[in-house]
Each structure stands twice: as C-alpha cells, then as structure tokens.
C-alpha cells in the first residue's frame, strides 16, 4: 500500500461527500432529491476514472469491507483505507459548514436535515432503515464486483457503479437519506449534533453488513 492510494481515497471520498451533502444542503430545498442522487452518481464516476486506478476507488468503508468478503482486497490494508475515507468525508463536511456559516438569509438545509436518520415523526423506524440499508448496500457491492470482473466489458465499471449509486439514492433518500456509506454518514453527523450522532451506529453496522453479504454473493456469482 502506498501513500498515493490513501491520498486517492481521501480525495475521492472528499469529492463524494462534498457532492452529496452539498447538493442536499444547497440544491434540495428547492429542487428535491434528484440533484442529490445525480451528485452521488456523477461524483463516483468522475473520481473512479480520476483516481480509481491508484487506490481501487472505494471511497466507502462498506465497499472496502465488502471487497474483502469478495476476495478482492487485502484485509490488512483496510484500517488505513477506512481512516482516509472518514477523514476525507469529514474534511468535505468542514468545507460545507464553513460555506453555510457565511450565508446571510440564504435558505439551505441544516446538517441535521441532510444526515442519515430514522424514527422521527414522518420517518421510517429503525427496522425499516436497517433492512433497507443492508439490502441496497448488498446490491451495490454485487454491482461493483460484477462490473469490475475480468469477464465484464472493460472500462465501463465506473459508469455502472455511478448509475447504481444514483439509483439507490433515489429510492433510499425518502427512507434514510441514503447512506450506503459510513464515511458519508459520519461526515454530516459530526456537524449535525446529538441526534445524528446517536443514530450513527446504524449507518455503520447496516451498510457494512450489507457490504459483506453483497461481497459474498458476488464472489459466488463471479466464481473468483
């Protein structure tokens, strides 16, 4: 493992969180969930092409652990990758918090509103949130492993992965604000305060569990 790989994971996760949380904070109040979903998908496509050849383009602790389950990644490298991802996401949230603080009378969503959540009035409960995050992250890993298989068309994996992430955001934002990524959830929770932080464990455990399940299924399907 090289320092360049860790920097690539930091930068890729920074871009991903800046795109998702930035769209949720600034665009969603007037434009709804579609810009957030597109921001997620487009940012992953862009960074996968930009730095994926350096680090593998995980940008997500659940992906890193899911790829271990799929037999695609060395578990000894995982702690450093996950730390780089969490720090990259937190740095992006810090940039967004600084920008938001400079607004005067601007209508934006709060970090509480854009954090992942469950159980409040008009929201889905813990079981619904947990199951949904497990399922969509498992499917995400199946797509990642399958599209990067030796037998898949070369060069198209970032597009498939980006479209999948956009799709899962469209269907999951109404339920949990769409995590699939503990680094993304941690980044906004840091600035969201007590409630997002108290619920953060769900958005670590469920995506990682889903990543492992998806990785195991993908390993079987791809016979690798």
N, CA and C atoms as a LAMMPS dump frame, in Angstrom:
ITEM: TIMESTEP
0
ITEM: NUMBER OF ATOMS
672
ITEM: BOX BOUNDS ff ff ff
-5.0000000000000000e+02 5.0000000000000000e+02
-5.0000000000000000e+02 5.0000000000000000e+02
-5.0000000000000000e+02 5.0000000000000000e+02
ITEM: ATOMS id mol type element x y z
1 1 1 N 0.847 -1.198 0
2 1 2 C 0 0 0
3 1 3 C 0.882 1.247 0
4 2 1 N 0.563 2.17 -0.889
5 2 2 C 1.331 3.4 -0.986
6 2 3 C 0.565 4.565 -0.393
7 3 1 N 1.316 5.63 -0.085
8 3 2 C 0.672 6.848 0.398
9 3 3 C -0.264 7.42 -0.658
10 4 1 N 0.096 7.223 -1.932
11 4 2 C -0.765 7.738 -3.006
12 4 3 C -2.149 7.11 -2.966
13 5 1 N -2.218 5.82 -2.627
14 5 2 C -3.512 5.154 -2.547
15 5 3 C -4.378 5.769 -1.452
16 6 1 N -3.774 6.079 -0.317
17 6 2 C -4.534 6.672 0.787
18 6 3 C -4.973 8.098 0.447
19 7 1 N -4.1 8.841 -0.206
20 7 2 C -4.478 10.193 -0.637
21 7 3 C -5.609 10.119 -1.659
22 8 1 N -5.55 9.137 -2.557
23 8 2 C -6.615 8.961 -3.546
24 8 3 C -7.942 8.655 -2.871
25 9 1 N -7.927 7.809 -1.83
26 9 2 C -9.154 7.514 -1.092
27 9 3 C -9.675 8.751 -0.354
28 10 1 N -8.764 9.529 0.208
29 10 2 C -9.152 10.774 0.882
30 10 3 C -9.818 11.716 -0.118
31 11 1 N -9.164 11.945 -1.253
32 11 2 C -9.676 12.894 -2.248
33 11 3 C -10.995 12.399 -2.833
34 12 1 N -11.068 11.105 -3.154
35 12 2 C -12.296 10.565 -3.72
36 12 3 C -13.47 10.67 -2.77
37 13 1 N -13.255 10.358 -1.499
38 13 2 C -14.326 10.457 -0.506
39 13 3 C -14.684 11.912 -0.245
40 14 1 N -13.67 12.773 -0.239
41 14 2 C -13.921 14.215 -0.093
42 14 3 C -14.871 14.686 -1.183
43 15 1 N -14.578 14.332 -2.427
44 15 2 C -15.417 14.756 -3.547
45 15 3 C -16.824 14.19 -3.427
46 16 1 N -16.924 12.914 -3.074
47 16 2 C -18.224 12.264 -2.957
48 16 3 C -19.098 12.931 -1.9
49 17 1 N -18.537 13.174 -0.719
50 17 2 C -19.308 13.785 0.366
51 17 3 C -19.625 15.247 0.053
52 18 1 N -18.663 15.954 -0.537
53 18 2 C -18.927 17.342 -0.925
54 18 3 C -20.094 17.4 -1.902
55 19 1 N -20.129 16.459 -2.839
56 19 2 C -21.192 16.436 -3.843
57 19 3 C -22.54 16.081 -3.224
58 20 1 N -22.584 14.996 -2.46
59 20 2 C -23.852 14.54 -1.89
60 20 3 C -24.395 15.535 -0.872
61 21 1 N -23.571 15.857 0.13
62 21 2 C -24.04 16.766 1.181
63 21 3 C -24.235 18.177 0.643
64 22 1 N -23.373 18.594 -0.272
65 22 2 C -23.529 19.928 -0.852
66 22 3 C -24.826 20.055 -1.62
67 23 1 N -25.159 19.053 -2.429
68 23 2 C -26.431 19.076 -3.15
69 23 3 C -27.61 19.038 -2.183
70 24 1 N -27.491 18.234 -1.128
71 24 2 C -28.572 18.13 -0.148
72 24 3 C -28.77 19.442 0.612
73 25 1 N -27.685 20.131 0.913
74 25 2 C -27.777 21.383 1.67
75 25 3 C -28.256 22.533 0.798
76 26 1 N -27.672 22.669 -0.384
77 26 2 C -27.916 23.869 -1.194
78 26 3 C -28.994 23.7 -2.262
79 27 1 N -29.067 22.524 -2.897
80 27 2 C -29.999 22.348 -4.012
81 27 3 C -31.325 21.734 -3.595
82 28 1 N -31.296 20.79 -2.66
83 28 2 C -32.502 20.049 -2.308
84 28 3 C -33.655 20.912 -1.801
85 29 1 N -33.413 22.014 -1.053
86 29 2 C -34.556 22.797 -0.578
87 29 3 C -35.482 23.274 -1.694
88 30 1 N -34.943 23.507 -2.888
89 30 2 C -35.779 23.982 -3.993
90 30 3 C -35.975 22.951 -5.091
91 31 1 N -35.042 22.01 -5.214
92 31 2 C -35.061 21.095 -6.355
93 31 3 C -35.399 19.658 -5.987
94 32 1 N -35.462 19.306 -4.713
95 32 2 C -35.825 17.956 -4.316
96 32 3 C -34.657 16.993 -4.299
97 33 1 N -34.967 15.687 -4.333
98 33 2 C -33.942 14.663 -4.126
99 33 3 C -33.12 14.335 -5.365
100 34 1 N -33.633 14.625 -6.561
101 34 2 C -32.931 14.211 -7.775
102 34 3 C -31.526 14.799 -7.887
103 35 1 N -31.311 16.091 -7.583
104 35 2 C -29.936 16.6 -7.654
105 35 3 C -28.975 15.876 -6.721
106 36 1 N -29.455 15.43 -5.566
107 36 2 C -28.598 14.711 -4.62
108 36 3 C -28.196 13.362 -5.21
109 37 1 N -29.169 12.661 -5.775
110 37 2 C -28.882 11.365 -6.383
111 37 3 C -27.915 11.512 -7.549
112 38 1 N -28.126 12.511 -8.388
113 38 2 C -27.23 12.737 -9.521
114 38 3 C -25.837 13.133 -9.05
115 39 1 N -25.768 13.94 -8.004
116 39 2 C -24.467 14.34 -7.469
117 39 3 C -23.694 13.131 -6.97
118 40 1 N -24.386 12.202 -6.321
119 40 2 C -23.736 10.979 -5.841
120 40 3 C -23.185 10.165 -7.009
121 41 1 N -24.018 9.929 -7.997
122 41 2 C -23.6 9.109 -9.116
123 41 3 C -22.504 9.739 -9.951
124 42 1 N -22.644 11.012 -10.255
125 42 2 C -21.664 11.696 -11.099
126 42 3 C -20.313 11.795 -10.406
127 43 1 N -20.32 12.077 -9.11
128 43 2 C -19.051 12.22 -8.39
129 43 3 C -18.294 10.902 -8.343
130 44 1 N -19.018 9.784 -8.184
131 44 2 C -18.357 8.487 -8.164
132 44 3 C -17.775 8.153 -9.537
133 45 1 N -18.522 8.422 -10.595
134 45 2 C -17.994 8.187 -11.934
135 45 3 C -16.719 8.998 -12.154
136 46 1 N -16.773 10.27 -11.817
137 46 2 C -15.632 11.162 -12.051
138 46 3 C -14.4 10.719 -11.274
139 47 1 N -14.568 10.416 -9.981
140 47 2 C -13.416 10.073 -9.165
141 47 3 C -12.918 8.654 -9.444
142 48 1 N -13.81 7.77 -9.857
143 48 2 C -13.364 6.423 -10.226
144 48 3 C -12.445 6.48 -11.439
145 49 1 N -12.798 7.311 -12.409
146 49 2 C -11.922 7.471 -13.566
147 49 3 C -10.656 8.24 -13.208
148 50 1 N -10.782 9.194 -12.277
149 50 2 C -9.638 10.054 -11.946
150 50 3 C -8.598 9.346 -11.086
151 51 1 N -9.024 8.624 -10.056
152 51 2 C -8.074 8.039 -9.11
153 51 3 C -8.324 6.566 -8.827
154 52 1 N -9.331 5.985 -9.481
155 52 2 C -9.628 4.575 -9.223
156 52 3 C -8.476 3.654 -9.55
157 53 1 N -7.68 4.008 -10.548
158 53 2 C -6.534 3.174 -10.917
159 53 3 C -5.407 3.258 -9.891
160 54 1 N -5.49 4.219 -8.964
161 54 2 C -4.468 4.374 -7.928
162 54 3 C -4.821 3.56 -6.684
163 55 1 N -6.069 3.663 -6.247
164 55 2 C -6.465 3.031 -4.984
165 55 3 C -7.525 1.944 -5.131
166 56 1 N -8.12 1.851 -6.292
167 56 2 C -9.249 0.948 -6.462
168 56 3 C -10.575 1.672 -6.415
169 57 1 N -10.549 2.93 -5.944
170 57 2 C -11.765 3.749 -5.946
171 57 3 C -12.856 3.259 -5.026
172 58 1 N -12.519 2.979 -3.767
173 58 2 C -13.53 2.53 -2.806
174 58 3 C -14.396 3.693 -2.318
175 59 1 N -13.761 4.68 -1.696
176 59 2 C -14.409 5.894 -1.187
177 59 3 C -15.517 5.591 -0.166
178 60 1 N -15.437 4.441 0.491
179 60 2 C -16.561 3.986 1.301
180 60 3 C -16.115 2.796 2.148
181 61 1 N -16.173 2.89 3.481
182 61 2 C -15.768 1.752 4.318
183 61 3 C -16.548 0.471 4.042
184 62 1 N -17.836 0.596 3.712
185 62 2 C -18.634 -0.596 3.424
186 62 3 C -18.155 -1.278 2.15
187 63 1 N -17.694 -0.492 1.179
188 63 2 C -17.15 -1.067 -0.05
189 63 3 C -15.825 -1.761 0.246
190 64 1 N -14.972 -1.113 1.023
191 64 2 C -13.694 -1.725 1.379
192 64 3 C -13.891 -3.074 2.054
193 65 1 N -14.785 -3.141 3.036
194 65 2 C -15.017 -4.387 3.758
195 65 3 C -15.75 -5.398 2.875
196 66 1 N -16.663 -4.909 2.041
197 66 2 C -17.348 -5.8 1.119
198 66 3 C -16.399 -6.43 0.118
199 67 1 N -15.394 -5.673 -0.325
200 67 2 C -14.413 -6.215 -1.267
201 67 3 C -13.499 -7.248 -0.601
202 68 1 N -13.283 -7.102 0.706
203 68 2 C -12.563 -8.15 1.438
204 68 3 C -13.379 -9.441 1.405
205 69 1 N -14.679 -9.332 1.664
206 69 2 C -15.551 -10.513 1.63
207 69 3 C -15.606 -11.13 0.24
208 70 1 N -15.446 -10.29 -0.781
209 70 2 C -15.478 -10.777 -2.162
210 70 3 C -14.141 -11.35 -2.608
211 71 1 N -13.127 -11.278 -1.745
212 71 2 C -11.805 -11.766 -2.103
213 71 3 C -11.043 -10.832 -3.017
214 72 1 N -11.429 -9.558 -3.017
215 72 2 C -10.823 -8.591 -3.915
216 72 3 C -9.853 -7.634 -3.226
217 73 1 N -9.743 -7.695 -1.902
218 73 2 C -8.937 -6.7 -1.195
219 73 3 C -8.307 -7.328 0.024
220 74 1 N -7.092 -6.891 0.34
221 74 2 C -6.327 -7.403 1.477
222 74 3 C -6.819 -6.744 2.765
223 75 1 N -7.265 -7.555 3.711
224 75 2 C -7.829 -7.015 4.951
225 75 3 C -6.811 -6.191 5.743
226 76 1 N -5.531 -6.464 5.596
227 76 2 C -4.519 -5.712 6.335
228 76 3 C -4.479 -4.247 5.912
229 77 1 N -4.947 -3.956 4.712
230 77 2 C -4.928 -2.582 4.207
231 77 3 C -6.174 -1.802 4.593
232 78 1 N -7.188 -2.496 5.102
233 78 2 C -8.492 -1.88 5.332
234 78 3 C -8.48 -0.746 6.365
235 79 1 N -7.829 -0.899 7.54
236 79 2 C -7.897 0.189 8.522
237 79 3 C -7.397 1.529 7.983
238 80 1 N -6.283 1.53 7.251
239 80 2 C -5.758 2.779 6.705
240 80 3 C -6.7 3.357 5.659
241 81 1 N -7.28 2.492 4.819
242 81 2 C -8.243 2.955 3.813
243 81 3 C -9.451 3.599 4.489
244 82 1 N -9.987 2.931 5.503
245 82 2 C -11.185 3.446 6.177
246 82 3 C -10.89 4.767 6.874
247 83 1 N -9.728 4.881 7.505
248 83 2 C -9.357 6.144 8.143
249 83 3 C -9.272 7.264 7.11
250 84 1 N -8.646 6.997 5.968
251 84 2 C -8.536 8.007 4.918
252 84 3 C -9.918 8.422 4.418
253 85 1 N -10.82 7.461 4.282
254 85 2 C -12.175 7.767 3.822
255 85 3 C -12.938 8.635 4.824
256 86 1 N -12.855 8.283 6.098
257 86 2 C -13.564 9.054 7.13
258 86 3 C -13.004 10.471 7.207
259 87 1 N -11.685 10.6 7.152
260 87 2 C -11.077 11.934 7.202
261 87 3 C -11.44 12.752 5.966
262 88 1 N -11.481 12.109 4.792
263 88 2 C -11.872 12.823 3.582
264 88 3 C -13.294 13.334 3.655
265 89 1 N -14.193 12.5 4.141
266 89 2 C -15.581 12.935 4.303
267 89 3 C -15.732 14.047 5.31
268 90 1 N -15.029 13.935 6.441
269 90 2 C -15.101 14.975 7.471
270 90 3 C -14.559 16.303 6.957
271 91 1 N -13.492 16.248 6.163
272 91 2 C -12.926 17.473 5.597
273 91 3 C -13.919 18.145 4.662
274 92 1 N -14.631 17.36 3.869
275 92 2 C -15.646 17.925 2.975
276 92 3 C -16.765 18.581 3.778
277 93 1 N -17.201 17.927 4.851
278 93 2 C -18.254 18.499 5.688
279 93 3 C -17.79 19.798 6.339
280 94 1 N -16.51 19.859 6.716
281 94 2 C -15.972 21.089 7.291
282 94 3 C -16.02 22.231 6.278
283 95 1 N -15.667 21.94 5.034
284 95 2 C -15.759 22.964 3.983
285 95 3 C -17.196 23.446 3.836
286 96 1 N -18.134 22.508 3.792
287 96 2 C -19.538 22.888 3.64
288 96 3 C -20.042 23.695 4.835
289 97 1 N -19.655 23.299 6.042
290 97 2 C -20.073 24.036 7.235
291 97 3 C -19.535 25.462 7.215
292 98 1 N -18.319 25.637 6.741
293 98 2 C -17.728 26.975 6.644
294 98 3 C -18.476 27.829 5.638
295 99 1 N -18.837 27.228 4.501
296 99 2 C -19.589 27.965 3.483
297 99 3 C -20.975 28.346 4.001
298 100 1 N -21.664 27.393 4.636
299 100 2 C -23.002 27.65 5.168
300 100 3 C -22.967 28.793 6.181
301 101 1 N -21.938 28.828 7.012
302 101 2 C -21.823 29.87 8.039
303 101 3 C -21.695 31.261 7.422
304 102 1 N -21.237 31.33 6.171
305 102 2 C -21.086 32.626 5.515
306 102 3 C -22.326 33.111 4.799
307 103 1 N -23.391 32.318 4.81
308 103 2 C -24.627 32.724 4.146
309 103 3 C -25.44 33.686 4.997
310 104 1 N -26.047 34.653 4.35
311 104 2 C -26.874 35.639 5.048
312 104 3 C -28.287 35.569 4.485
313 105 1 N -29.194 35.033 5.25
314 105 2 C -30.575 34.913 4.816
315 105 3 C -30.783 33.941 3.679
316 106 1 N -29.862 32.98 3.531
317 106 2 C -29.96 32.006 2.451
318 106 3 C -30.727 30.774 2.944
319 107 1 N -31.656 30.289 2.131
320 107 2 C -32.43 29.106 2.504
321 107 3 C -31.652 27.854 2.151
322 108 1 N -31.194 27.147 3.169
323 108 2 C -30.467 25.898 2.964
324 108 3 C -30.967 24.87 3.968
325 109 1 N -30.686 23.601 3.691
326 109 2 C -30.961 22.544 4.663
327 109 3 C -29.875 22.533 5.733
328 110 1 N -30.239 22.141 6.939
329 110 2 C -29.276 22.022 8.02
330 110 3 C -28.544 20.689 7.925
331 111 1 N -27.447 20.568 8.671
332 111 2 C -26.735 19.292 8.72
333 111 3 C -27.581 18.206 9.38
334 112 1 N -28.476 18.591 10.272
335 112 2 C -29.396 17.605 10.851
336 112 3 C -30.294 17.044 9.756
337 113 1 N -30.815 17.926 8.915
338 113 2 C -31.746 17.505 7.858
339 113 3 C -31.082 16.613 6.823
340 114 1 N -29.805 16.83 6.543
341 114 2 C -29.137 16.046 5.494
342 114 3 C -28.404 14.832 6.046
343 115 1 N -28.385 14.671 7.361
344 115 2 C -27.781 13.483 7.946
345 115 3 C -28.708 12.285 7.775
346 116 1 N -28.161 11.103 7.909
347 116 2 C -28.979 9.896 7.835
348 116 3 C -29.761 9.738 9.133
349 117 1 N -30.976 9.223 9.018
350 117 2 C -31.852 9.248 10.184
351 117 3 C -32.9 8.147 10.121
352 118 1 N -33.596 7.988 11.242
353 118 2 C -34.745 7.091 11.322
354 118 3 C -35.539 7.464 12.555
355 119 1 N -36.811 7.075 12.589
356 119 2 C -37.587 7.069 13.823
357 119 3 C -38.291 8.34 14.229
358 120 1 N -38.111 9.438 13.534
359 120 2 C -38.815 10.658 13.917
360 120 3 C -40.206 10.725 13.319
361 121 1 N -40.905 11.8 13.604
362 121 2 C -42.237 11.997 13.042
363 121 3 C -42.145 12.074 11.523
364 122 1 N -42.995 11.29 10.859
365 122 2 C -42.984 11.28 9.412
366 122 3 C -41.813 10.523 8.807
367 123 1 N -41.095 9.752 9.637
368 123 2 C -39.946 8.99 9.16
369 123 3 C -40.183 7.496 9.393
370 124 1 N -39.333 6.675 8.792
371 124 2 C -39.414 5.232 8.973
372 124 3 C -38.65 4.823 10.235
373 125 1 N -39.038 3.694 10.805
374 125 2 C -38.45 3.226 12.047
375 125 3 C -37.102 2.553 11.855
376 126 1 N -36.522 2.15 12.976
377 126 2 C -35.203 1.542 12.994
378 126 3 C -35.135 0.297 12.118
379 127 1 N -36.091 -0.61 12.237
380 127 2 C -36.048 -1.861 11.483
381 127 3 C -36.098 -1.583 9.978
382 128 1 N -36.982 -0.684 9.568
383 128 2 C -37.081 -0.338 8.148
384 128 3 C -35.772 0.236 7.636
385 129 1 N -35.198 1.16 8.398
386 129 2 C -33.946 1.799 7.985
387 129 3 C -32.823 0.778 7.9
388 130 1 N -32.737 -0.083 8.895
389 130 2 C -31.656 -1.066 8.944
390 130 3 C -31.746 -2.042 7.772
391 131 1 N -32.935 -2.6 7.558
392 131 2 C -33.109 -3.561 6.474
393 131 3 C -32.818 -2.926 5.128
394 132 1 N -33.295 -1.722 4.923
395 132 2 C -33.128 -1.063 3.624
396 132 3 C -31.657 -0.794 3.339
397 133 1 N -30.935 -0.311 4.347
398 133 2 C -29.515 -0.026 4.144
399 133 3 C -28.721 -1.31 3.876
400 134 1 N -29.082 -2.389 4.55
401 134 2 C -28.411 -3.667 4.292
402 134 3 C -28.655 -4.103 2.852
403 135 1 N -29.9 -4.054 2.415
404 135 2 C -30.261 -4.552 1.088
405 135 3 C -29.623 -3.72 -0.023
406 136 1 N -29.733 -2.401 0.062
407 136 2 C -29.213 -1.584 -1.043
408 136 3 C -27.684 -1.61 -1.082
409 137 1 N -27.041 -1.726 0.075
410 137 2 C -25.58 -1.813 0.055
411 137 3 C -25.12 -3.162 -0.478
412 138 1 N -25.848 -4.218 -0.156
413 138 2 C -25.522 -5.534 -0.708
414 138 3 C -25.635 -5.515 -2.224
415 139 1 N -26.695 -4.937 -2.738
416 139 2 C -26.866 -4.834 -4.187
417 139 3 C -25.757 -3.988 -4.81
418 140 1 N -25.386 -2.924 -4.123
419 140 2 C -24.313 -2.045 -4.607
420 140 3 C -23.005 -2.828 -4.751
421 141 1 N -22.694 -3.671 -3.766
422 141 2 C -21.461 -4.466 -3.845
423 141 3 C -21.529 -5.495 -4.969
424 142 1 N -22.687 -6.086 -5.184
425 142 2 C -22.831 -7.036 -6.287
426 142 3 C -22.546 -6.346 -7.619
427 143 1 N -23.021 -5.124 -7.756
428 143 2 C -22.782 -4.358 -8.983
429 143 3 C -21.304 -3.991 -9.105
430 144 1 N -20.69 -3.564 -8.006
431 144 2 C -19.27 -3.189 -8.037
432 144 3 C -18.404 -4.377 -8.448
433 145 1 N -18.604 -5.511 -7.787
434 145 2 C -17.775 -6.68 -8.071
435 145 3 C -18.046 -7.204 -9.477
436 146 1 N -19.305 -7.245 -9.86
437 146 2 C -19.639 -7.752 -11.186
438 146 3 C -19.122 -6.874 -12.31
439 147 1 N -19.249 -5.557 -12.156
440 147 2 C -18.843 -4.649 -13.237
441 147 3 C -17.327 -4.541 -13.356
442 148 1 N -16.6 -4.92 -12.3
443 148 2 C -15.134 -4.902 -12.352
444 148 3 C -14.549 -6.297 -12.563
445 149 1 N -15.397 -7.266 -12.836
446 149 2 C -14.931 -8.625 -13.102
447 149 3 C -14.121 -8.66 -14.394
448 150 1 N -13.227 -9.613 -14.473
449 150 2 C -12.422 -9.79 -15.689
450 150 3 C -13.293 -10.065 -16.907
451 151 1 N -14.466 -10.642 -16.677
452 151 2 C -15.341 -11 -17.796
453 151 3 C -16.293 -9.88 -18.192
454 152 1 N -16.328 -8.79 -17.416
455 152 2 C -17.201 -7.659 -17.73
456 152 3 C -16.555 -6.785 -18.81
457 153 1 N -17.35 -6.023 -19.564
458 153 2 C -16.778 -5.111 -20.564
459 153 3 C -15.79 -4.144 -19.917
460 154 1 N -14.625 -4.029 -20.488
461 154 2 C -13.57 -3.198 -19.897
462 154 3 C -13.906 -1.716 -20.019
463 155 1 N -13.614 -0.974 -18.952
464 155 2 C -13.716 0.472 -18.979
465 155 3 C -15.057 1.058 -18.609
466 156 1 N -16.067 0.212 -18.417
467 156 2 C -17.407 0.718 -18.149
468 156 3 C -17.805 0.633 -16.673
469 157 1 N -16.968 0.05 -15.834
470 157 2 C -17.332 -0.142 -14.432
471 157 3 C -17.716 1.16 -13.727
472 158 1 N -16.949 2.261 -13.864
473 158 2 C -17.348 3.483 -13.169
474 158 3 C -18.74 3.977 -13.549
475 159 1 N -19.131 3.779 -14.808
476 159 2 C -20.459 4.214 -15.243
477 159 3 C -21.538 3.369 -14.572
478 160 1 N -21.346 2.048 -14.572
479 160 2 C -22.32 1.168 -13.928
480 160 3 C -22.43 1.471 -12.436
481 161 1 N -21.283 1.68 -11.795
482 161 2 C -21.274 1.952 -10.352
483 161 3 C -21.921 3.301 -10.058
484 162 1 N -21.614 4.319 -10.856
485 162 2 C -22.208 5.635 -10.651
486 162 3 C -23.711 5.632 -10.854
487 163 1 N -24.176 4.954 -11.908
488 163 2 C -25.619 4.868 -12.141
489 163 3 C -26.312 4.118 -11.001
490 164 1 N -25.668 3.06 -10.509
491 164 2 C -26.242 2.296 -9.4
492 164 3 C -26.36 3.164 -8.15
493 165 1 N -25.314 3.94 -7.869
494 165 2 C -25.353 4.786 -6.673
495 165 3 C -26.448 5.846 -6.799
496 166 1 N -26.597 6.42 -7.981
497 166 2 C -27.678 7.388 -8.194
498 166 3 C -29.039 6.726 -7.986
499 167 1 N -29.194 5.522 -8.552
500 167 2 C -30.45 4.792 -8.392
501 167 3 C -30.767 4.532 -6.931
502 168 1 N -29.782 4.04 -6.174
503 168 2 C -30.041 3.713 -4.779
504 168 3 C -30.308 4.959 -3.943
505 169 1 N -29.749 6.089 -4.329
506 169 2 C -30.088 7.334 -3.635
507 169 3 C -31.534 7.748 -3.918
508 170 1 N -31.971 7.581 -5.156
509 170 2 C -33.352 7.941 -5.484
510 170 3 C -34.337 7.144 -4.634
511 171 1 N -34.077 5.839 -4.477
512 171 2 C -35.035 5.004 -3.754
513 171 3 C -34.837 5.037 -2.241
514 172 1 N -33.673 5.498 -1.766
515 172 2 C -33.405 5.433 -0.322
516 172 3 C -33.453 6.786 0.381
517 173 1 N -33.326 7.879 -0.341
518 173 2 C -33.39 9.184 0.325
519 173 3 C -34.698 9.345 1.1
520 174 1 N -35.864 8.935 0.564
521 174 2 C -37.099 9.076 1.347
522 174 3 C -37.147 8.224 2.613
523 175 1 N -36.306 7.2 2.694
524 175 2 C -36.341 6.291 3.844
525 175 3 C -35.303 6.661 4.897
526 176 1 N -34.037 6.835 4.483
527 176 2 C -32.955 7.072 5.446
528 176 3 C -32.069 8.264 5.089
529 177 1 N -32.393 8.971 4.037
530 177 2 C -31.494 9.96 3.43
531 177 3 C -30.325 9.283 2.713
532 178 1 N -30.432 7.983 2.51
533 178 2 C -29.47 7.2 1.715
534 178 3 C -28.043 7.304 2.24
535 179 1 N -27.668 6.352 3.063
536 179 2 C -26.277 6.269 3.497
537 179 3 C -25.471 5.441 2.501
538 180 1 N -25.536 4.144 2.606
539 180 2 C -24.708 3.173 1.885
540 180 3 C -23.234 3.365 2.187
541 181 1 N -22.898 4.345 3
542 181 2 C -21.502 4.759 3.153
543 181 3 C -21.283 5.347 4.539
544 182 1 N -20.659 4.604 5.45
545 182 2 C -20.428 5.128 6.8
546 182 3 C -19.606 6.419 6.841
547 183 1 N -18.702 6.607 5.881
548 183 2 C -17.911 7.844 5.876
549 183 3 C -18.799 9.046 5.577
550 184 1 N -19.732 8.894 4.651
551 184 2 C -20.68 9.967 4.349
552 184 3 C -21.568 10.267 5.557
553 185 1 N -22.04 9.195 6.222
554 185 2 C -22.912 9.373 7.386
555 185 3 C -22.177 10.058 8.526
556 186 1 N -20.926 9.672 8.751
557 186 2 C -20.134 10.275 9.823
558 186 3 C -19.878 11.749 9.549
559 187 1 N -19.595 12.08 8.297
560 187 2 C -19.249 13.461 7.942
561 187 3 C -20.362 14.437 8.302
562 188 1 N -21.592 14.117 7.926
563 188 2 C -22.684 15.049 8.219
564 188 3 C -23.106 14.973 9.681
565 189 1 N -22.974 13.793 10.302
566 189 2 C -23.352 13.668 11.713
567 189 3 C -22.46 14.507 12.61
568 190 1 N -21.189 14.635 12.253
569 190 2 C -20.257 15.436 13.061
570 190 3 C -20.79 16.853 13.243
571 191 1 N -21.356 17.403 12.179
572 191 2 C -21.849 18.778 12.226
573 191 3 C -23.355 18.844 12.484
574 192 1 N -24.008 17.668 12.53
575 192 2 C -25.442 17.638 12.791
576 192 3 C -25.791 17.599 14.264
577 193 1 N -24.832 17.184 15.089
578 193 2 C -25.055 17.226 16.525
579 193 3 C -25.593 15.938 17.114
580 194 1 N -26.304 16.065 18.214
581 194 2 C -26.652 14.945 19.076
582 194 3 C -27.474 13.863 18.391
583 195 1 N -28.556 14.237 17.706
584 195 2 C -29.436 13.225 17.118
585 195 3 C -28.741 12.407 16.036
586 196 1 N -28.119 13.016 15.027
587 196 2 C -27.426 12.192 14.024
588 196 3 C -26.309 11.338 14.615
589 197 1 N -25.595 11.877 15.589
590 197 2 C -24.517 11.107 16.212
591 197 3 C -25.055 9.915 16.987
592 198 1 N -26.205 10.087 17.625
593 198 2 C -26.784 8.986 18.405
594 198 3 C -27.293 7.865 17.509
595 199 1 N -27.62 8.175 16.265
596 199 2 C -28.126 7.168 15.329
597 199 3 C -27.051 6.673 14.356
598 200 1 N -25.858 7.205 14.485
599 200 2 C -24.801 6.906 13.518
600 200 3 C -24.438 5.425 13.472
601 201 1 N -24.56 4.733 14.604
602 201 2 C -24.171 3.316 14.636
603 201 3 C -24.916 2.496 13.586
604 202 1 N -26.185 2.856 13.338
605 202 2 C -26.973 2.127 12.35
606 202 3 C -26.343 2.247 10.968
607 203 1 N -25.808 3.432 10.681
608 203 2 C -25.284 3.7 9.35
609 203 3 C -23.802 3.338 9.212
610 204 1 N -23.297 2.67 10.243
611 204 2 C -22.056 1.91 10.132
612 204 3 C -22.377 0.42 10.026
613 205 1 N -23.197 -0.06 10.94
614 205 2 C -23.444 -1.502 11.015
615 205 3 C -24.202 -1.998 9.786
616 206 1 N -25.292 -1.322 9.41
617 206 2 C -26.123 -1.82 8.31
618 206 3 C -25.392 -1.807 6.965
619 207 1 N -24.737 -0.702 6.564
620 207 2 C -24.021 -0.76 5.284
621 207 3 C -22.875 -1.767 5.274
622 208 1 N -22.162 -1.889 6.388
623 208 2 C -21.063 -2.863 6.417
624 208 3 C -21.604 -4.285 6.337
625 209 1 N -22.68 -4.57 7.05
626 209 2 C -23.306 -5.888 6.95
627 209 3 C -23.765 -6.147 5.52
628 210 1 N -24.4 -5.149 4.923
629 210 2 C -24.826 -5.284 3.531
630 210 3 C -23.652 -5.481 2.598
631 211 1 N -22.558 -4.757 2.845
632 211 2 C -21.363 -4.91 2.023
633 211 3 C -20.803 -6.314 2.082
634 212 1 N -20.767 -6.89 3.285
635 212 2 C -20.263 -8.262 3.445
636 212 3 C -21.174 -9.254 2.728
637 213 1 N -22.484 -9.097 2.915
638 213 2 C -23.432 -10.002 2.245
639 213 3 C -23.291 -9.896 0.727
640 214 1 N -23.245 -8.663 0.233
641 214 2 C -23.099 -8.467 -1.205
642 214 3 C -21.784 -8.995 -1.731
643 215 1 N -20.723 -8.81 -0.956
644 215 2 C -19.419 -9.317 -1.369
645 215 3 C -19.397 -10.829 -1.462
646 216 1 N -20.012 -11.498 -0.49
647 216 2 C -20.055 -12.964 -0.5
648 216 3 C -20.874 -13.461 -1.688
649 217 1 N -22.034 -12.839 -1.927
650 217 2 C -22.873 -13.245 -3.056
651 217 3 C -22.139 -13.018 -4.374
652 218 1 N -21.504 -11.863 -4.5
653 218 2 C -20.789 -11.542 -5.739
654 218 3 C -19.625 -12.496 -5.97
655 219 1 N -18.955 -12.859 -4.899
656 219 2 C -17.833 -13.803 -5.041
657 219 3 C -18.322 -15.141 -5.587
658 220 1 N -19.467 -15.564 -5.102
659 220 2 C -20.049 -16.809 -5.617
660 220 3 C -20.472 -16.661 -7.073
661 221 1 N -21.141 -15.571 -7.397
662 221 2 C -21.647 -15.383 -8.751
663 221 3 C -20.519 -15.265 -9.77
664 222 1 N -19.461 -14.583 -9.385
665 222 2 C -18.366 -14.339 -10.327
666 222 3 C -17.343 -15.475 -10.346
667 223 1 N -17.464 -16.403 -9.396
668 223 2 C -16.564 -17.556 -9.296
669 223 3 C -15.1 -17.133 -9.296
670 224 1 N -14.8 -16.098 -8.495
671 224 2 C -13.442 -15.61 -8.423
672 224 3 C -12.783 -16.03 -7.103
